[in-house]
Amino acid sequence: MKIRTLILLSLAFTACSVSVPDNAGLSDAVPGIFPDYTDVVIPANIAPLNFRIEEQGDRYVTLLTAGSSRVVISGPKVIIPSRKWEELKGNGRIEVQVFVRNEGSWTQFRPFSMEVSDEIDPYISYRIIPVAVEAYEKLTIRQRDLTGFREKVIVSNTMVQTNQSGTCINCHYYRGGDTDNMMFHVRQYKGGTILVLDGKLNKVNMKTDSTISAGVYPSWHPTHDYIALSNNKTHQSIHSASHDKLEVLDEESDLILYDTRNNTVSVIENDVNELECFPGWAPDGRTLYYVSAHYEAPFGPQRRDQIFRDSRSLHFNLYSKPFDPDTRTWGKSKVVYDAVAADSSMTWPRVSPDGRWLLCCISTHGVFPLDQIASDLYLFDLKEGTERYAQELNSPFAESYHAWSTNGKWVMFSTRREDGIHTRVYFSHIDDNGQFSKPIALPQRDPDHSKEFLFAYNIPEFMTEPVHITPRQFASFISGTDAVPAKYESKKENDDE
């Protein structure tokens, strides 16, 4: 403890003794830094945006100013003290100047800014998963405090599985960011859907004699005790000679509605010639958006191989379906976006909390854009009936799963922009006109973390508070509890629609 205190005092003394060079030549270029936090909009409650200067040099000085607050940091890694960071953010706009000495001469790069804006939900969660798809035994779901750097495990495969029996934990979701109402799936050993309802643990088997499988890809109803999910018979194929290494397709796919209070399942859509998937509610709970591809092939042993041969011709359209939550009746579906006509495919429709915007992925084909380089984010204006390519968010690599903050001011999305292999989490602010700010990477205490961490971030979701149930409680419940079978109920349709 004494040694650690001496080190901290030494670092503090060094930081205080750093001075800004007064004889530097001026450069018109913004310095190269990683992550790229130059000229960005940031949440008012975000953790320090630490970065590394990637310019050639032997000495580095960084000056951060905001109003009367001033911080000077020495070295290529700019690690901003938390207390100083809060002072800087309190002034609304942070100016950053980087000085680099190379071969005896100092260069002052063009200053850049960090504009402080609306707050963001204080927590997120995500799956941490190995890039090797067969190494899922190391998979965990973790939660991260965005106001700092603390990360904690929510649930871990290794705490449930045995040497003989493997487990896969996936598809976590929350009701409006409320962690006392959450869910995730456990597949294979001790499988079932884990539901936390008002803080109480439940384990359900949603597979019935009238449905394809247990529920996947959930969307919790905003006002009633329902969850819309897809039923999927999923397969994957690994390519050895393609930029897109993994193809994930469904042999069959339907939509179901799960009533959390009555433990009942009913069908939303189950056309045998449609592959319905990825439900997402409008914020008033009266419209369900989803995607579907028309596909006709005989059912039987050859269907799986046939659908992979036809994978490049599978195009998913966007649909909306009216719903009366009080009577639990459905209207007729209609096409919102004809992706087939555009020779493209849409997935993961997510509507903003104010109901104005719908953000989605559009790629060349199929329903799993995570592994498609061509996957990009598009923004639909539901009020004006228009859509656009979200150029501000996209990169040459795959952009995929995304979520809205509960105040609707921020979007979080998955991207492989850093190296084309590992999925990372980025954030962007959206203004009243539907324009996004330059995306910022999930802040890390060590800016080299992203380059050294050989796992992927998967399915990021916003949370208004941390999960209160411990990993050991989850593991014990999963291992020691049998799943309660859900009851099947017939679908209710409104013929007047």
N, C-alpha and C positions, 0 to 999 in steps of 0.2 A: 504493500500500500504506500509506503514512504517513497519507494522508487518511482511508482506511477505519479505521485504528486510532484516529485522533482522534475519528471519529464514534462508534465503539463505546465509547470511554472517556466521551464526552459523554453517551451514552444511559445508561451504567451509573451515572454521577454523578447524572443526572436521576432514575433509578429509586430510587437510595438516598435522595434528598432528598424523596421523596413522603411525605406524612403522611396519616393517616386523619382525616377530619373528626371533631371531638368535639362538634359542636353540631347534628347532623343530626336531622331529624324522622323518626319511624319509620313505615314502610309495611307493611301486611299482605300486600302483593302481592310475588310473585317477579318480579325484573326481566325484561323482555323481552330475550332475547339470541339471536344467531344464529351458528352452529347452536344448537339448544336442548339444552344440556348440563345442565339443571337437574334435580337429584335423580335421578341415573343410576348404573348399575353399570358400571364400566370395567375393562378388562383390566389386569393388573399390569404388562404390558410395552408398553402403548400409548404413542404419541407424545403430546406436549402437546395438550390439548383447547383450542386457541385459539378465542376467540369475539369477536363484536362486540356491544357494549351498544346496544340499539335504543330506549332511552328518550330523550325530548327533554331536552336540557341543553347547558350550555356547558363544564362540567368533569366529569370522571369519575375515580373512584378505586376500585380493586378490591383487596380483601384476601383472600388465600388462606392458610389455616392448616391444619396437620396436626401434632398433637403440639406439639413445640417449634419446628417449621419455620414460617416466616412469610415471605410474599412480598407486596409492595405494588406495584401497577402503575397508572400514570396513563394516561388517555386512553380513548376509546371502543373501541379495539381492544385486547383483552387478549391479548398475545403473551407466553407464559410461557417464561422461559429453561429450556432442557433440563436443566441441572444442578439448578436449583431444583425443577423438575417431578419429577425422580427422588427428591429428598429428600422432597417432599410425598407421593408415592405410597408411599414406604417406611413411612409411618405408618398406612396402611390406609384412612383416611377423610379426604377433603379437604373443608373447609368454605369456602364462598365468600360474601363479603359485597360488595355493590355499592353505591357511594355516587354520587349524581348531583346536581350543582348546576344549578338552573334558576331564572333571574330572581333570583339572589342568595341563594336558600335551598337548603340541602343536604337530600337525602332518603336515608335508609338503607333499602334494600329488604330484604325477608325473606331471610335466608340460605338457600342451597341447598347440597346436598352431592354429592360424587362418591365412591361406595363402591368401593374397590379390591377386585377379586376374582381369579378364575383367569386364568392367562395365556392368550393367544391365539396361533395360529400366526404366526410373525414376518413372513411375506410373503403377499401376495395378487397375483393378476394379473387383468387385465380387458381387454376390447377398448375402445378409445376410438374412437367412431364419430360422424360428423356426424349431426345429426337429420334432415337431408335425405337420404332413402334412396338417392338416385341419386348421392350424392357419396362413394361408398365408396373412391375412390382415395386418400383421406386416412386410411384406417383403419389403426390400429396395435394390436398386442397389447403391453401394458406390464405391468411388475411394480413393486410398491410395497413398501417396507420399512415395516411398521406400527410399528416401534419408533422411527422417525424420519419424515422427509418425503421421502426420496430415492426418485425414480421413474425407471425406465430402460425404454427400448424393448426388447422381446424380438424382435419382427419387425415390419416395416413394408411395406405395399403399395408405397410409392414406391420401395423398394429393389429391387423385383422387376419391376414392370410397365414397359412401354415406352410411347412416345407412340401406338403403334398397337394395343397389346394390354393390356387391363386385367386386374387380379387382385383376388380377394376372399379374405381370410384369416379363418377363423372356427373356432368350436367347439374351443377349446383345452381340454385336460384332462390330469390327472396321476394317476399310480398312487399313491393314498394320500398325496398331497401331495409325492411324490418327483419332483423335476425331472429326474433322470437317466432317468426313464421318463415321457415326456410325448408328446402328439400334438396336431396341429391340421390343419385342412383348407386346401388351396389350390384355389380354383376358377378356371376359365377358363384364362388363360395360364399355361403350365407347371404345370397342375393335378395334384393328387394328395394323398394323405394323408401328412403328414410325421410320422414316428414316431421318437422318441428311445428306444432300448432299451439300457439299461445304459450310457448316455452316447454311444451310437453312432447317427449319423443314418441314416435309411432313408426311402425314398419309395415308396409303394405305391398301386396302382390297385385298389380293392376292387370295382369294377364288373366283374361277370362276365355271361356270356350267360344265367345263371339268376337274376339279381338286377336290381332296378329301377334302382339307381344305386350310386354309391360310398357309404360309410358316413357317417352324420350323427348328431349328438347321442349322444356316446359315454358309456359307463360301464365303467371298467376293473375287471376281476374282482379281488377283494381278495387271493386266495391263488394263483391260477393265471394262466397267460399268455394270457388271453382278454380281449377287449373286446366288449361288447354294443353294438350300434349300430342305428339305424334306417336304412332305405332310403326316401328321400322324393323324390317328383316334386313340387316345391314351386312355388307361384305366389303372387303378391300383388296386391292391388287397393287403390288409394288412394281414399278417400272424401272428397268435398268438402262434404258436408252431414251430418256425424256427429261426435260427440265422439270416437269411435274412428276415427282417421284412416286406419288401415292394417289390412287384413284379410289374414292369411297362412294359406293352406290347402294341403293336400296332395291332389293328384289321385290319387296312389297312395302307400301307405306300408306297409312291412313291417319286420320285425326280423331282424338277422343277428348271427352270432357270428364274430369274427375271431380266429384263432389266431396270435399274434404271432411264435411261434417257427417255425411251419411255413408261414406265409404262406397260410393257407387260410381260406375263407369258407364258412359253412354257414347255412342258414335256421333261425331260431327260430320265427317265425310269419309266414305269408304268405297268409292267407285273403283271397281277392279281394274279399270283401264286408266286410272289416274294415280300418280305418286304424290300424294299430298304430304306436306312437311312444313316445319318451322312456323308454328302459330305465334301471333303477337297481337295483343289486345290494343285497341284504341283506349285513351285514358278515361273515357266515359263508360267503358265496358259494354257498349252497345254494338260494337263492330269488331269482328275478328279478322285480321289479315293473315294470309298464309300463302305459300307457293305450291304449285303443282305442275307436273309434267304429264302429258298424255303419252301412254305407252301401252302397246298391245303386243303380247307374246304369250304363247301357251304356258300355263302353269304346270310345273313338273320339274324333273331333275335337270333339264337343260336350260331352264329359265335364267339361272344365275349367270351361266357362261354367255348366254345370248345378250343379256343386258350389258355386260361388259364390252361385248363386241359393238353394241349400239351406243356406247357411252357418249361419243362425240356428237350424237344427234339428239341427246336429251336436253331439252330447254324448258326451264321452269318459269311459268307466268306468275304474276302477282294477282291474288284474288282478295276480295272482301266479302264478308258474310254477316248479315244483320243478326242480332241476338237480343232477346228480351231476358235480362237476368232474373227478373222476378218470377216469370213463368217458365223460364229455361226452355224457350222455344227459339227455333232458328228460321231465318228467311233463306232465300235463294242466293247462291254465290254469284258474283259478277267479276269479270276481268277488270283489273285496275291498270295493269301494264302488260302489254302483249310482247313478251320477250322473244317469243317464237318468230314474230314478224321482224324483230331486230336482230335475229340470228345470235341471240345471247341467252343468258340464263340468270335468273334472280334468286337470291337466297337471303335469309335472316332479316326480314322486315321488322324494324323497330320504330315505334311512333314516339315522338317527343311528348313530355308531360302536358303541354298545352294543346296537343292534338294538331298542331300546324304542320309539322315536318315528319317525314318518314325516311329513315336512313336504311340503306340496304347494300348488299354486295351484288355486283353484276360481273359475271365472267363469261367465258366462251361456251360452257356447257356444264351440265351436272348440277349437283346440289351441295358440294363440299368444297368451298372456295379456299379453305385454309392452305391447301397444297397446290393451288393454281397460281402461277406467276401473274397471269392476266387478270386476276381478281382485283377489282377496284370498288371504291365506295361511291354511291350515287345518292343525291338528296332529292326527295320528292316534296313539292309544296302541295299539300292536300287541300289547301284553301283555293289556290289558283289553278290546280290541276296541271302543273308543270313539273319537269324533272331536269336535273343537270348533273353532269360529271363533277364530282367534288374534287376539283383539281388541287385545292389547298391541302387535302389530306392524303392524296395518293402518291405512290412512288413506283419505280420500275419493278418492284417485287410485290408479293401478295399482301393486300389489305383484307382483313376478314372480320371476325366477330367484334361487335360493337355494342355499346350501351349508353343510355342517357343518364346524366346526373338527375337527382330528384327535383332540382330546381330548373332543369331544362337548359342551363347555361353552358354545360360542358358535355362533350362526347368523349368516350374512351374507346379505343379500338386496338385490334391486334395487327401487327405489321412485321414483315421480315425485311424491312428496308436496310437494316444495319449490315447484314451479311448474306441475306438470301436464304438462310438456313434456320436460324433461331427466331422464334416469334417473340416479339417484345410488346410492351404496353405503352401507348402514347395517348396524349390528351389534346383537345383543341376546344377553344371557346367559340361559341356561335352567337352572332348578334341578331338583332330583330329582323334583319333583311336576309337571314339565312347564309351569311358569309362566315366562313371559318377562319380562325387565326392559325398561324404557323404551328404545327404540332410540336409538343414537347414530350420528351421521354420521361418515364417514371423516374423520379429522382432517387439516387442512391448515395449512401454515405461515401463510398469509394467510386469515383467516376469510371474506373476501369472494370467495375463489376460486370457490366454487360458484355465486355469483350472476353472475360474469363469464365463466365457462368455458362456451362454447356448444357443447360436445360432450357425448355421453352415455356413461356407463359401462355396459358390456354384458358379461354372462356372467362375473361375479366368481368366482374359484376360490381356495381356500386353497393355500398352499405351505409346506413346512417349511424350504425353503432357496431361494435365488435360482436362476434358470436360468443355467447356466454357459456355454452356447453363445452366441456373440455375434450381434447382428443381421446383421453382414456375413457370418459363417459360414452362417447360415440362408439369407440371400439368395443367396449364391454356390451353395449346395447346391440350392436350389429351381430356380434358373435353369439350372444346369449338369447336372442329373441327371434322367434319364427315370424315370417311375414303373414299378416292377416289377409286372406283373399278378399278382393273387392267384388262387389255384386254388380251384375250387368243390368242396365235399364235401357229400355227402348228409347230411341231418339224422338224428340218432339219437334215437329215442323209447323211453321206458320204458313198455311196455304194462301194467305192473303198477300204475302210479299211478292 
